[in-house]
Amino acid sequence: MQNKKSLLWPLIISLFLVISCQSEKDVAIASGDLYTIFNSQPRNIGRFYAIYANGITKVNISMYDYSVNSYHSIHLHEGTCEEIGPHWNQGKTTMFCNVIDLDDMPWGKMMAGDIGNIKTNANGYGSLAFSTSLWSIGTNNDTDIIGKLVVLHSEGENFALECDPDHIPDHTHTNVKIACGVISQ
C-alpha cells in the first residue's frame, strides 16, 4: 500500500539534484497543502510542490486518502480559498493554447494556470508531475505563482477541446471546486 512518505521521494530526489547543481540564490521552492472545501471540517487530501531554477518550474502534485479511482482537473486560480476567483492567466486575456513552452511545444491549454487532470488509484492516491517555462516562483512578475490557489475540481476536463478554434470560451464552468490550497514560499 502506498503512503504519503512514498509520494515524497520523487520530490526529494528532484530537490537534491536541483540544489546540487545550483547556488541557493538561484533556486526557489513553493508548496501548498490542498484541503477539501465542501464540508465544515476541511481535510488535507494533497500537496503541491514546485521548484524553480534556470527559468523552468518543475511541479509535483500529490493526492492521498481521497476518493478511489477518481479523475479531477486542477487549475491555478486567483482569490482565497474562502472566495475562489477566476482562473489565473498571468493577468492576460489571451489564450495560451498555442503559446510555446518547453521543447518548442505549445502549452496546449486555454489558460496559463490550466494544469491538467489527476487520477487517483484504488487506494485514493495519485500524482501529476510536469515542467513549464510559463511559471516562476518569487519573481514578483506576472508569471509568479506565489499566492495563487491550486484548485481541485470534481471532474476531469478536456483541455484539447477548450483549445479547439470552434469552442466558445465564454461559458460558465459547472465543474464543482472540491479542494483548495494556497501556494507559498
Buried (B, 14 or more C-beta within 10 A) or exposed (E): EBEEEEBBEBBEEBBEEBBEEEEEEEBBBBBBBBBBBEEEEBEBBBBBBBBBBEEBBBBBBBBBBBBEEBBBBBBBBBBEBEEBEEBBBBEEEEBBBEBEBEEEEEBBBBBBBBBBBBEBEEBBBBBBEEBBBBBBBBBEEEBBBBBBBBBBBBEBBEBEEBBEEEBEEEEEEEBEBBBBBBBEB
